[in-house]
Amino acid sequence: MSATLKKPAAPGRQSFDLQRFLAASTASVNEALDRFLPSAGTRPATIHKAMRYSLFAGGKRMRPALCLAASAACGGDESQAMPLACAVECVHTYSLVHDDLPAMDDDDYRRGKLTSHKVFGEGIAVLAGDALLTQAFEIAAQCQGWPRYSHQTIILELARAAGSLQLIAGQVADLESEGKKISARQLEYIHERKTSALLCCAVRLGGMSANCSPAQLKALTEFGHDVGLAFQVIDDILDVTQTSERLGKTAGKDTKDRKATYPAIVGLERSRRIAEELTDRAFAALSAFRGKAAALGGLAELLLRRDR
């Protein structure tokens, strides 16, 4: 039986059970993804096994959870938001598969498991990423559209977040910055696109699936941007302060590969202050929902109050 999400209680985070929400949302998203994707045995089986290997590698499903939580904050229904939540997760997973390739970040582990190219080879990993990106649009196309947000608007939202001006732009700028001295503003450009854009897209799509008001969409956009940027700043911090075992990926790799990070450019303490400022702004944006964004607030706490 499918796990069912309950709308967060109005009083706020104190009366909201985040772990229960996250467990329910993860179960619902996993079930939906399993339904949306071809089975592992569908011909050609290798590509479908590779797609599923990365998609079901034990991720926390934070972007789908944020999408569903944004829908709940705007009075929406889980079933309406679910295709969009799954589409965002497919885009996210595709980006990780490609990021891990030897031609990019060259990582051997992701979420504590061998990366796709280490298991299936580089060629299949490239194709698995391609297939997941394509699958995202097939899934998103199954949404119905809403009075304020047409079917076309929804597809454009996802395409722009994943395209050459946002997610891809961030990856390109990241690659081109390796081994070079760049400014904090240039690094912000990278993080806004490589990380924040898709996370922001997730909460915007969740709001759209609830036919949210323009004011609500504005608040979700501000929240998503600040959470996404803060998350990446914190990720930079953790890369130099935590072990590989705790991170579930290779710790210290950014420093070893001479990649631009906030601690490398502005120092560890300044990085922590930037993360705190962004965190405060993200929570301030939730005031627009008048106590109905307990799930969004709880998820932000989980993402942004990590040990740093």
N, C-alpha and C positions, 0 to 999 in steps of 0.2 A: 504494500500500500504506500502511495506517495506521501512524503512528509509535507505537511501543510504549514505555511507561514502564518503567523498571527500578527495583526497590526500592532505596533508598539503602543504601550499605554501612554496617554497624554502627559501625565505628571513629569516624565523625563527619565534620565538615565538611571536614577536611583531605583525606580520600580520596573526597569526594563531588564530582562534576562538576555544578555548579549550572547552567551554561549548557546542558549537554547535556540535563539534566532539563527545563529551562524550554523549550527548543526542542521537545523531544518532547511535553511537555504542551500547549504552544500548538498544535502541529500536530494533536494528537489532539482537543483541544477545538474547534478550528476545523472539523475534519472532522465532528465530532458535531453542532455547531451548524448546519452546512450541511444535515445530514441531518434534524435536528429541525424546521427552519423551512420554511415553504412557499417554493417557488422564486420568484425575482424576477418571473417571467412569470405566476405564478398570479393569476387575477382576484380582486380588483382589484389590478392590477400596481403601482399607485402606492404603496400602503401597504406591500406586500412589499418593494419597492425601498427605501423609506424605512427600514423595519425593518433591512434588511440593510446599508444605508449606514452606520448608526450602529454596528451590532453588529460589522461587519467593517472598522471605521475604523482599525485598527492598534493597538488596545489591547494591553497586555502580558499580559492574562489572568491577573492575579495572584490574584484571588479563586478562579477555578477551580483554579489551580495549588496554592493553599493547601488547597483541599478535597481534591484528589488526594494531596497530601503528607500531610495528616492521616490519610487512609485508609491510606496506606503505613506511617505511624508505628504504626498500630494493627493491622498485619498484613492489611489489606484488599486488595481487588482493584480495579484501575482501572475495569473495566467496570461494577462495581456502583456506584461513586462518580460515574461520568461524567454520568448524567442530573441529579444534584444539582449538580454543578459547572457544568453548562450553565444550569440554572435560576437559580442565583445570578448568573451573568453577565448573563442577560436582565434580572433585576431591577436590577442595577447599571447597565446601559446605559439602561434606561427612566428611571432616576433622573437620569442625566446629560442625556438628551434634554430632560426637563422642567426641570431646573435651568438649562439654557442659554436657555430661552425669555425673551423680553422682559419678561414678567410676573414672572419670577423673577430670575436673575442677569444676564440679557441679555448673553450671550457670543456673539461671532461665530466663535470658533475653539475647537476641541476636538481634542486629539491632532494638532495641526498642520493640521487640515482645517476647512473651513467647517462650522458646526454645522447640525443638521438643519433648523431653521426658516429658515436662510439659503438652503438648497438647495431645500426642498420647500414652504416657507411654514409659517406658524404652525399653521394648522388640521391639516395632515397631520402635523406634528411632534407635536402633542398626541396624535393618534390613533396614531401610531407608538409613542409611549411607552406608551399604554394597551395596545396590542396586544402589546408586548414583555412587559409585566407579566403579562398573561393567558397568554401563551405559556409563561412561566416555570412556571406551575402545571400546564399541560398536560404539560410535560416532566417535572416532578417527580413527577407522578401515575403516570408509567411505571416508577418504581422498585418493587421487590418488597416492601419492608419486611423487618425482621430480628427475631430473637427478642426482643431488648431494646427495639427501636424499631419500633413498628408503622407501617404506611402512614399512619395518621392522625397519629401523632407527627411524622413527617417533614413532612407538609403543614402542620401547626400551627407547626412550627419556622420554616418559610419565611414563613408568613403573619404571624406575630408580628414577625419581624425587619423585614418590609416595611410593617407597618401603622402605625396612628395613635399607637401608644405608643413606636415606635422610629424607623424611617427617616423616616416622615412627620412625627413629632413633632419631630425634629431640623430638618427643613426649615421647619416652621412657626415654631419658636423662632428660627431663623436669620433668617427674613423679619421677624419682629416685633422683632428686636434691631437692625436696621439703623438707623444714625444715633443709637442710644441708648448710654448708658454702662451696661455690664453687668459683673457680677463674674466673676472667674475660675471660680467654681463654676458660674455660669450658662453660661459658654462651654463648660465641660467637659460639661454636660448636652447641649448642642448637638452637640458632636463625638462623644460616646458614642453618640448616636442616628443622627446623619447619616452617620457614617463607620464607627465601631467596630461597630455592631450587625450590619451585613451581613457585614463581614469575620469577625466572631466566628461568625456563622451558618454561613459557608462552612466553617470548620474543624470546627465541631460536626457539621455534616452529613457531612463526610468521615469523622469518627470514627464516627458512627452507621452509615454504610454498611459499616463494618468490624465492626459489632456490638461496639463498644468497651465496656470496663468503666466503671462509674460513676467510678472514680478517673481513668481516662484522659479521660473527658468533662470532668471538673472541670479537669484540667490544660489541656485544649484551650480551655476557656472562658476561663481566666485568660490564656492565651497570646493568644487572639484579641482579647480586650478590650484588653490592653496594647499589642499591635501596632497595632490599629486606632486607638487614641487617640494613640499616638506618631506614627503615620503622618500624622494630621491636624495635629498640632502642627508636625511637620516641614514639611508642606505650607504652613502659615501662615508659617513661617520663610522658605521658599524664595520665597514670593510677594513678599517684600520684599528678597530678596538675589540673585535670579536674573533673567535676561532672558527675554522672551517666547519667543525662539528655543530656548533650552534647556528651558523648561518645556513647550513645545508648546501653550501657551495664553497669554492675556493676562496679563503680569506686572504686579504693582502694582495690580490691579483691586480687590482687597479694600480697600486703603487708599483708593483713589479713591471707591469706593462707600460708604465709612464703615462697612464690615462689621466686626463684632467678630472679632479675631484674638488669639492669644496674645501676639505681639510688641506689639500695641497696648495690651494690658491689663497685662501683667507685664514687658514689655521683652524685648529680643532675647536677652540673656544668660540671664535666668531661663527663657525659653522653651527654650533649648538644654539647660539643666540638667534641666528637666521631661522633655524628650524622651529624655535619657540615662537618667534614672531609670526611665522606662517601658520603655525598651529593655532595661535590665538585668533588670527583672522578667519581661519576656517570655521572655528566654533562660533564666531560672531555672526557669520553668514547664516547660521541655522536659526537665529532669532526670528527670521521671517516666517518660520513655520509654527510659531506660537506653541511650542511644546509637543508638536506632532512628529518631530524628527528624532525620536529617541534612538532608533536603529542607526541612522546616519551618525549621530553623536557617538554612539557606542563603538561603531566601526572606526570612526576617526580616532577615538581613544586608543583602540587596539593598534592601529597603524602608526600613530604618531607619538605614543607614550612608551615606545620601546626603549630598552636600556641603551642610552647613548652618552 
